[in-house]
Amino acid sequence: MRVGMSSFRFNREGGIERASYEVAARLAGRIDLTLLATAVEPAPAPPLTWQQVPRSSLPGFMTPATYSAAATRAAAPHGFDILHNQGGCALRSQDIITAHSCHRAWWEMKFRNGEGARALLNPHHHAILRVEKRNYRPGAFRRVIAVSHGVGREISEHYGVPPELISVIPNGVDAARFQPSDADERRRDIRTRHGFTDDDVVLLFVGKEFRRKGLAPLVDALAHLPAQAKALVVGGDDQTPFRAQAAARGVGDRLVFAGHSPRVEDYFQAGDVFVFPTLYEAFALVTLEAASAGLPLATNRVNGTEDFVIDGANGVFIDRDGRALARSLAPLVTDRALRRRMGAQARADAAAYTWDSVADRTLDVYREVWEDKRAVS
């Protein structure tokens, strides 16, 4: 079976990019697999191969459309048995689409939360919506892989995709990366570097979109939590409004920004509770990574977390309101034994989410589609 897997880029750091690369690496020895992408970092090792897709010089907001055309041209000479697209930058048509999100659902969420003007003024979103609508038109695909039950529902509701054509395959996590043998040493290093003591309870926040991921309610919550509760923020975004917010709430000294880190796994060792009051997700890899590292999860009910979090067992469901968030976090801040018990359960539950399992189930979908195609040829 010859498969072409398309994603705008493959790497070891991003969300879609990393998930796609993890699956591809595990499929490479089992099928003839070629990556279609503008960039692959690190470069793939045999038997995995890469067909580079030229990048357009047009404005960035046109990327979804320009990549679609260029990747379709790049795939054409290969005569692949299966074309598999990862994410929103799709081919003109493909056999399988992995829905890492539903942009239409995200778009409507923005309007419900008073951010419609920002969305309307950004041409990038309009381009994604046009491509997404085309992706799911009848005849443009054979099967959809959704990364959570919620995303599967959204694809059906917004684009009329029959549920029987949707397979839910959650993302995985590399347990070895987030359970290093020197975890204690990494914990000491990060906490010392950022000025935390052993008595501090570090509320870890990881994400590059501070507004959407919910940093503001976490800052508000600090003002209603004991002084040993401190927030450690990992990710690249504008810190200015949140520093001002923290200063106004009197918690400026309890909010620490680490910036972007290519070694985010070290920061998971340093945290005590993972806090994620996000507005919209498909199934955030970061929640599985935090769970695998043994952190209890404090997150609201969004796609993916509703499939994984068991309230009171491996984490708690929260609201995006500072006072309410503080009430949910208070038991975890004051009770070390509770943190450890929930964290151990989170790690045990995350063990079922392996990239090998994702690859196995993806290969099952490939075989089903290939059989369907041969049956009608």
C-alpha positions as CSV (number, residue, x, y, z in Angstrom):
1,M,0.0,0.0,0.0
2,R,1.5,3.4,-1.1
3,V,0.3,6.3,1.1
4,G,0.8,10.0,0.7
5,M,0.3,11.9,4.0
6,S,-0.1,15.6,3.7
7,S,0.5,18.3,6.3
8,F,1.7,21.9,5.8
9,R,4.7,20.9,7.9
10,F,5.9,18.1,10.1
11,N,8.0,18.7,13.2
12,R,8.5,17.7,16.9
13,E,7.1,20.9,18.5
14,G,3.7,21.9,17.1
15,G,0.3,20.4,17.7
16,I,-0.9,19.0,14.3
17,E,2.7,19.0,13.1
18,R,3.9,16.8,15.9
19,A,0.9,14.5,16.0
20,S,1.2,13.9,12.3
21,Y,4.9,13.2,12.5
22,E,4.5,10.8,15.5
23,V,2.0,8.7,13.5
24,A,4.0,8.8,10.3
25,A,7.2,7.6,12.0
26,R,5.3,4.6,13.4
27,L,3.7,3.7,10.1
28,A,6.8,4.1,8.0
29,G,8.0,0.5,8.5
30,R,4.6,-1.0,7.8
31,I,3.6,0.7,4.5
32,D,5.2,2.7,1.7
33,L,4.7,6.2,3.2
34,T,5.7,9.6,1.7
35,L,5.2,12.9,3.5
36,L,3.9,15.8,1.5
37,A,4.9,19.1,3.2
38,T,6.6,22.4,2.9
39,A,9.1,21.4,5.7
40,V,9.9,18.4,7.7
41,E,12.1,18.8,10.9
42,P,14.1,16.8,11.6
43,A,14.5,15.4,8.1
44,P,12.8,11.9,7.9
45,A,15.0,8.8,8.0
46,P,14.4,5.9,5.7
47,P,12.1,4.2,5.0
48,L,10.1,7.4,5.5
49,T,10.4,9.7,2.5
50,W,9.5,13.3,1.9
51,Q,8.1,15.1,-1.2
52,Q,8.6,18.8,-0.7
53,V,5.7,21.1,-1.5
54,P,6.8,24.5,-2.7
55,R,5.8,27.4,-0.5
56,S,4.0,30.3,-2.1
57,S,5.2,33.9,-1.9
58,L,1.7,35.2,-1.6
59,P,0.4,36.7,1.7
60,G,0.2,34.3,4.6
61,F,-3.6,34.4,4.8
62,M,-3.7,32.7,1.4
63,T,-1.7,29.7,2.6
64,P,-4.7,27.3,3.0
65,A,-5.6,27.7,-0.6
66,T,-2.1,28.0,-2.1
67,Y,-0.9,24.9,-0.2
68,S,-3.9,22.9,-1.3
69,A,-3.1,23.5,-5.0
70,A,0.7,23.0,-4.6
71,A,0.3,19.8,-2.6
72,T,-2.2,18.3,-5.0
73,R,0.3,18.9,-7.9
74,A,3.2,17.4,-5.8
75,A,1.1,14.3,-5.1
76,A,-0.1,13.7,-8.6
77,P,2.9,11.9,-10.2
78,H,3.2,9.4,-7.4
79,G,-0.1,7.5,-8.0
80,F,-0.7,6.9,-4.3
81,D,-3.2,4.2,-3.2
82,I,-4.3,6.4,-0.3
83,L,-4.1,10.1,0.2
84,H,-4.3,11.2,3.8
85,N,-4.6,14.8,4.8
86,Q,-3.7,16.1,8.3
87,G,-5.4,19.3,9.3
88,G,-6.9,22.3,7.6
89,C,-4.5,22.7,4.7
90,A,-6.0,20.0,2.6
91,L,-5.5,18.6,-0.9
92,R,-8.1,19.3,-3.5
93,S,-9.4,15.9,-2.7
94,Q,-8.2,13.0,-0.6
95,D,-9.3,9.6,0.7
96,I,-8.9,10.4,4.4
97,I,-9.0,13.6,6.4
98,T,-7.8,13.8,10.0
99,A,-9.9,16.5,11.6
100,H,-7.6,18.0,14.2
101,S,-10.3,20.7,14.9
102,C,-13.4,22.2,13.3
103,H,-12.7,25.8,12.4
104,R,-16.4,26.6,11.9
105,A,-17.1,25.5,15.5
106,W,-14.2,27.7,16.6
107,W,-15.5,30.6,14.6
108,E,-18.9,30.4,16.2
109,M,-17.3,30.1,19.6
110,K,-15.6,33.4,19.0
111,F,-18.9,35.1,18.2
112,R,-20.5,33.6,21.3
113,N,-17.7,35.1,23.5
114,G,-17.8,38.6,22.1
115,E,-14.8,38.3,19.8
116,G,-16.6,38.2,16.5
117,A,-15.1,41.5,15.3
118,R,-11.5,40.2,15.7
119,A,-12.4,37.0,13.7
120,L,-14.2,38.9,11.0
121,L,-11.2,41.2,10.4
122,N,-8.7,38.4,10.0
123,P,-8.6,37.2,6.4
124,H,-6.8,34.0,7.5
125,H,-9.9,32.7,9.1
126,H,-12.0,33.3,6.0
127,A,-9.5,31.3,3.9
128,I,-9.5,28.4,6.4
129,L,-13.3,28.3,6.4
130,R,-13.5,28.2,2.6
131,V,-11.0,25.4,2.4
132,E,-12.7,23.5,5.3
133,K,-16.1,23.7,3.6
134,R,-14.5,22.3,0.4
135,N,-12.7,19.6,2.3
136,Y,-16.0,18.1,3.5
137,R,-18.1,18.4,0.4
138,P,-19.6,15.1,-0.9
139,G,-17.1,13.3,-3.1
140,A,-14.0,15.1,-1.7
141,F,-13.2,12.4,0.8
142,R,-14.0,8.8,1.8
143,R,-13.4,8.8,5.6
144,V,-12.8,11.3,8.4
145,I,-10.6,10.6,11.4
146,A,-11.6,12.9,14.3
147,V,-9.3,13.4,17.2
148,S,-12.2,13.5,19.7
149,H,-15.9,12.7,19.9
150,G,-16.6,16.5,20.1
151,V,-14.8,17.2,16.9
152,G,-16.6,14.4,15.2
153,R,-19.9,15.9,16.3
154,E,-18.9,19.3,15.0
155,I,-17.9,18.0,11.6
156,S,-21.3,16.2,11.3
157,E,-23.3,19.2,12.5
158,H,-21.6,21.9,10.4
159,Y,-20.8,20.0,7.2
160,G,-23.4,17.1,7.1
161,V,-20.8,14.4,7.2
162,P,-22.6,11.1,8.1
163,P,-21.4,9.8,11.5
164,E,-20.7,6.3,10.0
165,L,-17.9,7.9,7.9
166,I,-16.2,9.3,11.0
167,S,-13.7,7.3,13.1
168,V,-12.6,8.8,16.4
169,I,-8.9,8.2,17.1
170,P,-7.5,10.4,19.9
171,N,-4.0,11.8,19.9
172,G,-1.3,10.0,21.8
173,V,1.5,10.9,24.1
174,D,5.2,9.8,24.4
175,A,5.3,8.6,28.0
176,A,9.1,8.3,28.0
177,R,9.5,11.9,27.1
178,F,7.2,13.1,30.0
179,Q,8.4,10.5,32.5
180,P,12.2,11.0,32.4
181,S,14.4,9.0,34.8
182,D,15.9,12.3,36.1
183,A,12.5,13.9,36.8
184,D,13.5,15.1,40.3
185,E,16.6,16.8,39.0
186,R,14.7,18.5,36.2
187,R,12.1,19.6,38.8
188,R,14.7,21.2,41.0
189,D,16.4,22.9,38.1
190,I,13.3,24.6,36.7
191,R,11.9,25.6,40.1
192,T,15.3,27.0,41.2
193,R,15.7,28.9,37.9
194,H,12.4,30.6,38.3
195,G,12.6,31.3,42.0
196,F,10.1,28.7,43.4
197,T,10.6,27.1,46.8
198,D,9.6,23.6,47.8
199,D,6.6,25.0,49.6
200,D,5.2,26.7,46.6
201,V,2.4,25.1,44.7
202,V,3.1,25.7,41.0
203,L,0.0,26.1,38.8
204,L,1.4,25.3,35.3
205,F,-0.1,26.9,32.2
206,V,1.3,25.9,28.8
207,G,0.1,27.5,25.6
208,K,1.0,30.1,23.0
209,E,-2.4,31.8,22.8
210,F,-2.8,33.3,26.2
211,R,-6.3,34.8,25.6
212,R,-7.9,31.7,24.2
213,K,-6.2,29.3,26.5
214,G,-7.5,31.2,29.5
215,L,-4.6,32.9,31.3
216,A,-6.7,35.9,32.4
217,P,-9.0,33.8,34.7
218,L,-6.0,32.0,36.1
219,V,-4.4,35.4,37.0
220,D,-7.7,36.4,38.6
221,A,-7.9,33.2,40.6
222,L,-4.4,33.8,42.1
223,A,-5.9,36.7,44.1
224,H,-8.3,34.3,45.8
225,L,-5.8,31.5,46.5
226,P,-3.3,31.1,49.3
227,A,0.0,32.9,48.9
228,Q,1.9,29.6,48.1
229,A,-0.1,29.2,44.9
230,K,2.0,30.6,42.0
231,A,1.5,30.5,38.2
232,L,4.2,29.4,35.8
233,V,3.4,30.3,32.2
234,V,5.2,28.5,29.4
235,G,4.6,29.8,25.8
236,G,5.3,32.6,23.5
237,D,2.7,35.4,23.4
238,D,2.3,39.1,24.6
239,Q,2.8,39.1,28.3
240,T,2.1,42.8,28.8
241,P,-1.7,42.8,29.5
242,F,-1.4,39.8,31.9
243,R,1.5,41.4,33.8
244,A,-0.7,44.5,34.2
245,Q,-3.7,42.4,35.3
246,A,-1.5,40.6,37.9
247,A,-0.2,43.9,39.2
248,A,-3.7,45.3,39.5
249,R,-4.8,42.2,41.5
250,G,-1.8,42.4,43.8
251,V,-0.3,39.1,42.6
252,G,2.4,40.4,40.2
253,D,5.1,38.5,42.2
254,R,3.2,35.2,41.9
255,L,3.0,35.2,38.1
256,V,6.1,33.9,36.3
257,F,6.6,33.9,32.5
258,A,9.1,31.4,31.2
259,G,8.6,32.1,27.5
260,H,8.7,29.5,24.8
261,S,10.7,26.4,25.5
262,P,11.7,23.5,23.2
263,R,12.0,21.4,26.3
264,V,8.5,21.8,27.6
265,E,8.7,18.3,29.2
266,D,11.1,19.8,31.8
267,Y,8.4,22.3,32.9
268,F,5.8,19.5,33.4
269,Q,8.2,18.1,36.0
270,A,8.3,21.4,37.8
271,G,4.5,21.9,38.0
272,D,2.1,20.7,40.7
273,V,-1.2,21.2,39.0
274,F,-1.9,21.8,35.3
275,V,-4.5,24.6,34.7
276,F,-6.1,24.9,31.3
277,P,-9.2,27.2,31.2
278,T,-9.3,27.2,27.4
279,L,-12.2,28.4,25.2
280,Y,-11.9,25.8,22.4
281,E,-9.8,22.7,21.8
282,A,-10.0,19.7,19.5
283,F,-8.0,17.4,21.9
284,A,-5.1,19.3,23.2
285,L,-1.9,17.3,23.3
286,V,-0.8,19.4,26.2
287,T,-3.5,17.8,28.5
288,L,-2.2,14.3,27.8
289,E,1.4,15.4,28.3
290,A,0.5,17.0,31.6
291,A,-1.3,13.8,32.7
292,S,1.5,11.6,31.5
293,A,3.9,13.7,33.7
294,G,1.7,13.0,36.7
295,L,-0.1,16.3,37.1
296,P,-3.7,16.6,38.1
297,L,-5.7,18.4,35.4
298,A,-7.8,21.5,36.1
299,T,-9.7,22.2,32.8
300,N,-13.1,23.1,31.5
301,R,-15.3,20.8,29.5
302,V,-14.1,21.1,25.9
303,N,-13.4,18.6,23.2
304,G,-11.0,15.9,24.3
305,T,-10.9,16.8,28.0
306,E,-14.5,15.6,28.3
307,D,-13.3,12.3,26.9
308,F,-10.4,12.0,29.3
309,V,-10.9,13.9,32.6
310,I,-12.8,12.1,35.3
311,D,-13.9,14.8,37.7
312,G,-12.5,14.2,41.1
313,A,-10.4,11.3,40.0
314,N,-7.6,12.5,37.6
315,G,-8.6,16.1,37.7
316,V,-11.4,18.7,38.1
317,F,-13.6,20.5,35.7
318,I,-13.5,24.3,36.1
319,D,-15.1,27.5,34.9
320,R,-13.5,30.4,33.2
321,D,-14.2,32.7,36.1
322,G,-11.5,33.7,38.5
323,R,-13.4,33.2,41.7
324,A,-15.0,29.9,40.6
325,L,-11.6,28.7,39.3
326,A,-10.1,29.5,42.7
327,R,-12.7,27.5,44.5
328,S,-12.0,24.5,42.3
329,L,-8.2,24.8,42.7
330,A,-8.2,25.5,46.5
331,P,-8.4,21.8,47.6
332,L,-5.5,20.9,45.2
333,V,-3.4,23.9,46.4
334,T,-3.8,23.0,50.1
335,D,-3.8,19.2,50.0
336,R,-0.5,17.6,48.8
337,A,-1.9,14.1,49.1
338,L,-4.8,14.9,46.9
339,R,-2.5,16.3,44.3
340,R,-0.4,13.2,44.3
341,R,-3.4,10.9,44.2
342,M,-5.0,12.7,41.3
343,G,-1.7,13.0,39.5
344,A,-1.0,9.3,39.8
345,Q,-4.4,8.5,38.4
346,A,-3.9,10.9,35.5
347,R,-0.6,9.2,34.6
348,A,-2.2,5.8,34.7
349,D,-5.1,7.0,32.5
350,A,-2.7,8.6,30.0
351,A,-0.9,5.3,29.6
352,A,-3.7,4.1,27.2
353,Y,-3.0,7.0,24.8
354,T,0.0,5.8,22.9
355,W,1.2,6.8,19.4
356,D,1.6,3.1,18.6
357,S,-2.1,2.7,19.2
358,V,-2.9,5.7,17.1
359,A,-0.8,4.3,14.3
360,D,-2.5,0.9,14.5
361,R,-6.0,2.4,14.3
362,T,-5.0,4.7,11.5
363,L,-3.7,1.7,9.6
364,D,-7.0,0.0,10.1
365,V,-8.7,2.9,8.4
366,Y,-6.3,2.8,5.6
367,R,-7.0,-0.8,5.0
368,E,-10.8,-0.3,5.0
369,V,-10.6,2.6,2.5
370,W,-8.2,0.7,0.3
371,E,-10.6,-2.3,0.2
372,D,-13.5,0.0,-0.6
373,K,-11.5,1.6,-3.4
374,R,-10.5,-1.8,-4.9
375,A,-14.0,-3.1,-4.6
376,V,-15.3,-0.3,-7.0
377,S,-12.3,-0.2,-9.3
